[in-house]
Amino acid sequence: MTRYAPRWFEEFAVGDVFETAGFTMQAGSVADFALTWDPQPFHIDETYAKESVYGGVIASGFHTLLVGFRLVHQAGMFGHNRGGRGLDEIKWPMAVRPGDTIRVIATVVGMNPARTTGHLAVDWDIRNQNDETVLTTRLNYVIAKRPTGD
């Protein structure tokens, strides 16, 4: 994975694709997150999870999303981010399990300039180590424009 130089809004183009490094979901962090934020039994109780439709413990989809946020931030491509305008249509087509390694593929699908910033629509495709999609969503970033005089 490349660490990307932060881009100003004007340096993006529809169709740009970025990929993050991977992150392996450890059983302890899956349980810790679930106990604090999403204590459903298929996230924390191995016996219950084994008998569930999942056949074992799975990570919270929100945990997967937040790991994606961290990976994208660490990759640096949206370093001039000034916040967000929302998150559209999050889907979890496949469970993430302890031991899975996930990464984010981010694709710019829309751009809308504003006065001192611009708005980027970016589709996220979070995939596991088998290149299977485990989460999709669209993030709406606010990215700073290049300061005048630069």
Secondary structure, DSSP 8 states (H G I E B T S, - for coil): --------GGG--TT-EEE---EE--HHHHHHHHHHH---HHHH-HHHHHHSTTSS----HHHHHHHHHHHHHHH-TTTTEEEEEEEEEEE--S---TT-EEEEEEEEEEEEE-SSEEEEEEEEEEE-TTS-EEEEEEEEEEEE---TT-
